[in-house]
């Protein structure tokens, strides 16, 4: 094992570990890194120390020695509304690099990775591929819903209603105080919940452990089992790159389609795949999403809080239905950290009575598992969760969550209203200066432009106004919250800061959206539709006049990230410039 090889090379290793409480007997055991985002940063990470301790207990019980390390993440919710959101996506790459440092600067034979939320979970999944040490991922679970099944994603729309004078300050205060009743990821299928599901769908988390209630005994038991399993994988030398293949990613994308997952997964999955040596394009994801039934009736696109997802059978229930709906596309032979295939895991869960255990919890609400995770023959939709659009406005692609988009905006021609910052755009929306038929473009907010913050408050202001939600679109090289719904198109690539066509759009241009045809095009100039070659000629002339903008971040960590980040559709991952 690596730990023993390094002990032989470095005489300081043994005394330094003895100095922090290791016994002489511990030194010869399999040494397991127990890495988490624990910190008092938000509800998704505040409870992870208990899970790290449980994982260490599992490591000890299996004959190993665990060591707890921490790379705390930040909270997108607490970063909203100010420049802190610029750090959100960049923090993913920073956490991944910190885990790489922890894992490779010190000798470990395996790892347990614990995280719950938007950037912490994808960072750990990226690190699993980059470090390639035997590992198990522990999902930090989901918080309970508040009174009347209140969940946090409802606060954005409530705040927009308050700003328009439609909701009192007292009513808003009451909602704020009740929306997060416990630790865990926010209880809707936002990015945090989506990425927990992706960890299990990729085969890196133990079956049935994504989105367990964060305060449950079952989650502590899952963490302990992960510690035990990490030792077994370390002793066997089973590295994640030998388990996670292209088939694993295809399974994960099918699950993403079935749960109506967050658009941010289309940033994270290509970045995670790249760390496993796999290229995953927007066109690949779009092709896989097509024709997949939407099964999970979970907010924000559905009716129920994410807590109910587990009671309905969780990821295994989704996989079971996909095996019925698209058997030729689901890879049941893909391997997992259990040492068994997806199909073998499902058969074992079936025999154990796993799928019946959560039904009693749903009965309290007058529901059955089939009300939350629909059977394959009665889906909520039939064409996945997201679509990737291409055209002269987004040559490398862009993303729309069509399950959350009003039908009139799935095929429309709109008038461009470009803004160079989100602040300008939201001011225009709240101030009533955006009208039906407009296409609100927010640019220079991509990974190189500004770290790729979420356009959360702008999307909430639009979706909470019925007159706008069904008649305008928001198009951006930035991204959206996993809670966002409405006519929103993000990740436009190439981004404006890199000279993408979105930088060339002017007031009055006509923008054509066609989700079915997977197209996003500039089709007119100054309010008049013209031939494609005439559009191309105008854009070429505008490009001659366009000049790159000075970097918005000139020092500190964000200056590094914005200098090295790839385009949104490639995962916005930091990559050293090619010669």
C-alpha positions in Angstrom: 0.0 0.0 0.0 1.1 3.6 -0.7 1.1 4.4 3.0 3.6 1.7 3.8 5.8 2.6 0.8 6.1 6.2 2.1 6.8 5.1 5.6 9.8 3.2 4.3 11.0 6.4 2.4 10.4 9.0 5.1 11.7 8.4 8.6 9.7 11.4 9.9 6.3 9.8 9.0 5.9 7.5 12.0 6.9 9.9 14.7 4.7 12.7 13.3 1.7 10.4 13.3 2.4 9.1 16.8 2.7 12.7 17.9 -1.0 13.3 17.0 -2.3 10.3 18.8 -1.7 7.3 16.5 -0.6 4.1 18.1 2.3 2.1 16.8 -0.2 -0.5 15.7 -2.2 2.1 13.7 0.9 2.8 11.5 0.7 -0.5 9.7 -3.1 -0.4 9.0 -4.7 0.8 5.8 -4.8 4.5 6.1 -8.0 6.2 4.9 -8.5 9.9 4.2 -11.9 11.0 5.6 -12.4 14.3 3.7 -15.5 16.5 4.1 -16.8 20.0 3.7 -17.6 20.2 7.4 -17.8 23.7 8.7 -20.3 26.2 10.2 -20.9 27.6 6.7 -24.5 26.4 6.0 -26.9 23.6 7.0 -25.5 21.2 4.3 -22.1 21.1 6.0 -22.7 21.9 9.6 -23.6 18.3 10.5 -20.8 16.5 8.5 -18.4 16.2 11.5 -20.7 13.6 13.0 -20.8 11.7 9.7 -17.0 12.0 9.4 -16.7 10.5 12.9 -19.1 7.7 11.9 -17.0 7.0 8.8 -13.9 6.9 10.9 -15.6 4.4 13.2 -16.4 2.3 10.2 -12.7 2.5 9.0 -11.6 1.4 12.5 -14.0 -1.5 12.6 -12.7 -2.8 9.3 -9.1 -2.7 10.5 -8.0 0.6 9.1 -7.0 4.0 10.5 -9.0 7.1 9.4 -7.8 10.7 9.3 -10.3 13.6 9.1 -9.5 16.4 6.8 -11.7 19.4 5.9 -12.2 21.7 3.0 -15.3 23.8 3.9 -17.6 24.9 1.1 -19.7 28.0 0.9 -23.4 28.4 0.5 -25.0 29.6 -2.7 -28.0 30.8 -0.7 -25.9 33.0 1.5 -23.9 34.2 -1.5 -27.0 35.5 -3.3 -27.6 39.2 -3.9 -24.0 40.3 -3.6 -20.6 39.8 -5.1 -20.0 36.7 -3.0 -21.8 34.7 -5.7 -18.8 35.3 -8.0 -16.9 32.9 -5.7 -19.4 30.1 -5.9 -18.5 28.1 -9.0 -14.8 28.8 -8.5 -14.9 27.3 -5.1 -15.6 23.9 -6.7 -12.2 23.8 -8.3 -10.5 25.2 -5.2 -12.1 22.4 -3.0 -11.1 19.8 -5.5 -7.5 21.0 -5.6 -7.4 21.1 -1.8 -8.6 17.5 -1.7 -5.9 16.6 -4.2 -3.4 18.3 -1.9 -4.6 16.4 1.2 -4.7 13.1 -0.6 -1.4 13.2 -2.5 0.9 15.2 -0.2 0.3 12.7 2.6 0.2 8.9 2.1 -3.3 7.4 2.1 -4.5 4.1 0.7 -8.1 5.1 0.2 -10.7 7.8 1.0 -14.2 8.5 2.2 -15.6 11.8 0.7 -18.5 13.5 2.5 -20.4 16.5 1.1 -24.0 17.6 0.6 -24.3 20.7 -1.5 -23.9 22.5 -4.8 -20.1 22.8 -5.1 -18.9 20.5 -2.4 -20.4 17.4 -3.9 -19.1 18.0 -7.5 -15.7 19.0 -6.1 -15.5 15.6 -4.2 -16.6 13.7 -7.3 -14.0 15.5 -9.4 -11.3 14.7 -6.8 -12.3 11.1 -6.8 -11.3 10.9 -10.5 -8.3 13.1 -10.2 -6.8 11.4 -7.1 -7.9 7.9 -8.3 -7.5 6.4 -4.8 -10.0 3.7 -3.7 -13.0 5.6 -2.3 -16.6 5.8 -1.3 -18.7 9.0 -1.4 -21.1 9.8 1.4 -24.0 12.1 0.6 -24.8 14.4 3.4 -28.6 14.1 3.1 -31.5 16.5 2.9 -33.3 18.7 5.4 -36.9 18.3 6.3 -39.5 20.6 4.8 -40.9 23.4 7.0 -44.5 24.0 8.0 -47.0 23.4 5.2 -44.1 21.7 3.3 -42.4 25.1 2.9 -39.0 24.8 1.2 -36.3 27.3 0.6 -36.6 27.7 -3.1 -40.0 29.4 -2.5 -38.3 32.3 -0.8 -36.9 33.9 -4.1 -40.4 34.3 -5.5 -41.7 35.5 -2.2 -39.0 38.2 -2.0 -39.9 39.3 -5.6 -43.5 39.6 -4.5 -42.4 41.6 -1.5 -40.4 44.0 -3.6 -43.5 44.6 -5.8 -45.6 45.3 -2.8 -47.6 42.1 -3.1 -46.4 40.5 0.2 -46.0 42.1 3.6 -42.7 42.4 5.5 -44.3 40.3 8.3 -45.3 37.5 5.9 -41.9 37.4 4.3 -40.2 37.3 7.8 -42.4 34.4 8.8 -41.4 32.4 5.7 -37.7 33.1 6.3 -37.8 31.8 9.8 -39.5 28.5 8.8 -37.9 27.5 5.5 -34.8 25.7 6.9 -35.9 23.6 9.9 -32.8 21.3 10.1 -29.4 20.6 8.7 -28.9 18.9 5.3 -29.2 20.0 1.7 -32.2 22.2 0.8 -35.3 20.0 0.3 -35.9 20.4 -3.5 -34.2 19.0 -6.6 -31.8 21.9 -6.9 -28.1 21.4 -7.6 -27.3 20.0 -4.1 -29.9 17.3 -4.3 -29.2 16.6 -8.0 -25.5 16.1 -7.3 -26.1 13.8 -4.4 -28.2 11.7 -6.8 -25.5 11.9 -9.4 -22.9 10.5 -6.9 -25.1 7.4 -6.4 -26.0 7.1 -10.1 -22.3 7.1 -11.0 -21.8 4.2 -8.6 -19.6 6.1 -6.2 -22.0 6.2 -3.3 -23.6 3.1 -1.6 -27.1 2.2 -3.1 -30.0 4.1 -1.5 -27.9 6.6 0.3 -28.5 9.8 -1.7 -30.9 12.2 -0.1 -31.5 10.4 3.2 -32.9 12.6 5.9 -29.9 14.5 7.3 -31.0 13.9 10.9 -31.8 10.2 10.5 -29.9 7.3 12.0 -29.8 5.7 8.6 -27.4 8.4 7.4 -25.0 7.8 10.2 -25.2 4.0 9.4 -24.5 4.8 5.8 -21.4 6.8 6.7 -20.1 4.0 8.9 -20.7 1.5 6.1 -18.8 3.7 3.7 -15.8 3.7 6.0 -15.9 -0.1 6.1 -16.2 -0.3 2.4 -13.4 2.1 1.8 -11.0 -0.2 3.7 -12.1 -3.2 1.6 -11.6 -1.2 -1.6 -8.1 0.0 -0.4 -7.1 -3.6 0.4 -8.3 -4.7 -3.0 -6.7 -1.8 -4.8 -9.9 -1.0 -6.6 -9.5 2.6 -7.8 -12.5 4.7 -9.0 -11.3 4.9 -12.6 -11.6 1.2 -12.8 -15.3 1.4 -11.8 -16.6 4.7 -13.3 -16.7 4.4 -17.1 -18.6 6.1 -19.9 -21.5 3.7 -19.2 -21.6 5.1 -15.6 -21.9 8.7 -16.9 -24.6 7.6 -19.4 -26.5 6.0 -16.5 -26.2 9.2 -14.5 -27.5 11.4 -17.3 -30.5 9.1 -17.7 -31.2 9.5 -14.0 -30.8 13.2 -14.3 -33.4 13.3 -17.0 -35.8 11.2 -14.9 -35.5 13.4 -11.8 -35.7 16.7 -13.8 -32.3 17.6 -12.3 -30.6 21.0 -12.0 -29.1 22.6 -15.1 -25.9 23.0 -13.1 -25.3 19.3 -13.5 -24.4 20.2 -17.1 -21.5 22.2 -15.7 -20.5 19.5 -13.2 -20.8 16.3 -15.2 -18.5 17.3 -18.0 -16.0 18.5 -15.4 -16.2 15.3 -13.4 -16.0 13.2 -16.5 -12.8 15.0 -17.6 -11.2 14.1 -14.3 -12.0 10.5 -15.1 -10.4 10.9 -18.5 -13.8 10.9 -20.3 -15.0 13.6 -22.7 -18.7 14.4 -22.3 -20.1 17.1 -24.5 -23.4 19.0 -24.5 -24.5 17.2 -27.6 -23.8 13.9 -25.8 -26.0 14.9 -22.8 -28.8 16.2 -25.0 -28.9 13.0 -27.0 -29.1 10.9 -23.8 -31.8 13.1 -22.2 -34.1 12.7 -25.2 -36.9 10.2 -24.8 -36.3 9.6 -21.1 -39.4 9.7 -19.0 -39.6 12.4 -16.3 -40.5 10.4 -13.2 -39.7 12.3 -10.0 -42.5 14.7 -8.9 -40.1 16.8 -6.8 -39.8 20.6 -6.6 -39.1 23.0 -8.2 -40.5 21.4 -11.3 -42.8 19.0 -9.4 -45.0 19.1 -6.3 -43.1 17.5 -3.4 -40.1 18.3 -1.2 -36.9 16.2 -1.9 -37.3 14.5 1.5 -40.1 12.5 -0.1 -37.7 11.2 -2.8 -36.0 8.8 -0.4 -39.3 7.6 1.0 -40.4 6.7 -2.5 -37.3 4.5 -3.1 -34.7 7.1 -4.1 -32.2 6.5 -6.9 -32.8 2.7 -6.8 -36.5 3.3 -7.6 -35.6 5.6 -10.5 -33.2 3.0 -11.8 -35.8 0.3 -11.5 -38.3 2.3 -13.6 -35.6 3.3 -16.1 -34.8 -0.4 -16.6 -38.4 -0.8 -17.6 -38.7 2.3 -19.7 -35.4 2.4 -21.6 -33.9 -1.0 -21.0 -31.7 -0.8 -24.1 -30.1 2.4 -22.8 -29.5 1.8 -19.1 -26.2 0.0 -18.3 -27.2 -2.5 -15.6 -23.8 -4.1 -15.9 -22.0 -0.9 -14.9 -19.9 -1.5 -11.7 -20.2 0.3 -8.4 -18.3 0.7 -5.1 -20.2 -2.2 -3.7 -18.1 -4.5 -6.0 -21.4 -5.4 -7.7 -23.1 -4.1 -10.8 -26.1 -1.7 -10.8 -28.3 -4.6 -11.7 -27.0 -6.8 -8.9 -27.4 -4.0 -6.4 -31.1 -3.6 -7.5 -31.8 -7.3 -7.2 -30.3 -7.3 -3.7 -32.3 -4.3 -2.6 -35.5 -6.0 -4.0 -34.8 -9.1 -1.9 -34.1 -7.1 1.2 -37.5 -5.2 1.2 -35.8 -1.9 0.6 -38.5 -0.5 -1.7 -41.3 -1.0 0.9 -39.6 0.8 3.8 -40.4 4.4 3.0 -44.0 3.9 2.2 -45.2 4.4 5.8 -43.7 7.9 5.8 -45.5 8.8 2.7 -48.8 7.4 4.1 -48.8 10.2 6.6 -49.3 12.6 3.7 -51.8 10.4 1.9 -49.2 9.4 -0.7 -47.8 6.3 -2.1 -44.3 5.9 -3.6 -45.8 6.0 -7.1 -47.2 9.5 -6.4 -43.6 10.7 -5.9 -41.6 8.6 -8.3 -44.0 7.8 -11.1 -44.1 4.4 -12.7 -42.6 4.2 -16.2 -46.0 4.0 -17.9 -47.3 7.2 -16.2 -44.5 9.8 -16.4 -44.8 13.5 -15.9 -43.0 14.1 -19.2 -41.4 12.1 -21.9 -38.3 14.0 -23.1 -35.9 14.3 -20.1 -35.2 17.4 -18.1 -33.0 19.7 -20.2 -32.2 20.5 -23.8 -29.0 21.7 -25.2 -29.5 24.4 -27.9 -27.1 25.4 -30.7 -27.1 28.2 -33.2 -25.4 31.4 -34.2 -26.0 32.8 -30.7 -24.5 29.7 -29.0 -22.2 27.9 -31.4 -20.9 25.6 -28.6 -24.3 25.2 -27.0 -26.4 26.5 -24.1 -28.9 24.9 -21.7 -32.6 25.2 -21.0 -34.6 23.2 -18.4 -37.6 22.6 -20.6 -39.6 20.8 -17.8 -39.7 24.1 -16.0 -40.3 26.4 -19.0 -43.8 27.6 -20.0 -45.0 26.2 -23.4 -45.2 29.5 -25.2 -41.4 30.1 -24.7 -40.3 26.8 -26.1 -40.8 28.2 -29.5 -40.8 32.0 -29.8 -39.2 34.9 -31.6 -38.3 37.7 -29.1 -36.7 41.2 -29.2 -33.2 41.4 -27.6 -32.7 43.5 -24.5 -29.0 43.1 -23.7 -27.5 44.0 -20.3 -23.8 43.7 -19.3 -24.5 42.9 -15.6 -27.2 41.1 -13.7 -27.7 44.2 -11.6 -28.8 46.2 -14.6 -31.1 43.4 -15.8 -32.9 42.9 -12.5 -33.4 46.6 -12.0 -35.1 46.7 -15.4 -37.3 43.7 -14.6 -38.4 44.9 -11.2 -38.8 48.5 -12.5 -41.2 47.3 -15.2 -39.0 48.3 -18.1 -39.0 44.7 -19.5 -42.1 43.9 -21.5 -43.8 40.9 -23.0 -41.9 39.7 -26.1 -38.5 40.7 -24.8 -35.4 38.5 -24.6 -33.4 39.7 -21.6 -29.7 38.9 -22.3 -27.3 39.1 -19.4 -23.7 38.8 -20.5 -20.1 39.1 -19.2 -21.2 36.8 -16.3 -19.6 33.6 -17.6 -16.6 31.8 -15.9 -14.0 34.1 -17.5 -16.2 37.2 -17.3 -17.2 37.1 -13.6 -16.8 33.5 -12.2 -20.2 32.5 -13.6 -22.6 33.5 -10.8 -26.2 32.5 -10.7 -28.8 34.9 -12.1 -31.1 33.8 -9.4 -33.0 36.9 -8.4 -33.6 37.9 -12.0 -35.1 34.5 -12.8 -37.2 34.7 -9.7 -38.4 38.2 -10.6 -39.5 36.9 -14.0 -41.0 33.6 -13.0 -43.0 35.2 -10.1 -44.6 37.7 -12.6 -47.2 35.7 -14.6 -47.3 38.4 -17.4 -43.5 38.0 -17.9 -43.0 34.3 -17.2 -45.1 33.2 -20.2 -43.9 35.9 -22.6 -40.2 36.7 -22.2 -36.9 34.7 -22.0 -33.7 35.2 -20.0 -30.6 34.3 -21.9 -27.1 34.4 -20.3 -23.6 33.1 -20.3 -24.0 32.9 -16.6 -25.9 30.2 -14.9 -29.0 29.6 -12.8 -29.9 28.2 -9.4 -31.1 24.6 -9.3 -34.3 26.1 -7.9 -34.9 28.3 -11.0 -37.9 27.8 -13.2 -39.4 29.7 -16.1 -38.1 30.7 -19.5 -34.3 30.7 -18.8 -31.4 29.7 -21.0 -27.9 29.6 -19.6 -24.3 28.6 -20.1 -24.3 30.3 -23.5 -20.9 29.3 -25.1 -18.6 30.8 -26.1 -19.2 33.4 -23.4 -19.1 37.2 -24.0 -15.7 37.7 -22.3 -14.2 35.3 -24.8 -15.8 37.1 -27.7 -18.8 34.8 -28.2 -21.7 36.0 -30.3 -23.7 37.0 -27.2 -21.3 39.9 -26.8 -22.3 41.2 -30.3 -26.1 41.3 -29.7 -27.6 44.8 -29.9 -30.9 46.2 -28.7 -33.7 45.3 -31.1 -32.1 42.2 -32.6 -34.6 39.3 -33.1 -33.8 36.1 -31.2 -35.4 32.8 -32.2 -35.9 30.0 -29.6 -36.9 26.5 -30.7 -36.5 23.9 -28.0 -37.8 21.1 -30.2 -35.3 21.9 -32.9 -32.6 22.5 -30.3 -31.8 25.9 -31.8 -31.0 29.5 -30.5 -30.4 32.0 -33.3 -30.2 35.7 -34.0 -32.6 35.9 -36.9 -33.2 39.7 -37.3 -31.5 43.1 -37.0 -33.2 46.2 -35.5 -36.5 44.5 -35.3 -36.5 43.1 -38.9 -36.1 39.4 -39.8 -33.3 39.0 -42.4 -31.6 36.1 -44.2 -29.0 34.1 -42.2 -26.2 35.4 -44.5 -27.2 39.0 -43.7 -27.1 38.3 -40.0 -23.7 36.7 -40.4 -22.5 39.8 -42.2 -23.8 42.2 -39.5 -22.2 40.1 -36.8 -18.9 40.0 -38.7 -19.0 43.8 -38.9 -19.8 44.1 -35.2 -16.9 41.8 -34.3 -14.5 44.1 -36.0 -15.6 46.8 -33.6 -15.8 44.6 -30.5 -12.9 44.9 -27.9 -12.3 42.5 -25.0 -13.2 44.0 -21.6 -10.6 44.5 -18.9 -10.8 41.6 -16.3 -13.3 42.2 -13.6 -11.1 40.4 -11.1 -7.5 41.5 -11.1 -6.2 40.0 -7.9 -6.8 37.1 -5.5 -8.3 33.7 -6.2 -10.9 34.8 -8.7 -8.3 36.4 -10.9 -6.7 32.9 -11.2 -10.0 31.1 -11.9 -11.3 33.6 -14.4 -8.0 33.5 -16.3 -8.0 29.6 -16.5 -11.6 28.6 -16.7 -12.9 26.7 -19.8 -16.2 27.6 -21.4 -19.5 26.8 -19.7 -20.4 23.9 -21.9 -17.0 22.3 -21.2 -17.7 22.4 -17.5 -16.0 25.7 -16.6 -13.1 23.8 -15.2 -9.7 25.4 -14.7 -7.4 24.2 -17.5 -3.9 25.4 -18.3 -3.9 27.3 -21.6 -2.8 25.1 -24.5 0.5 26.1 -26.2 
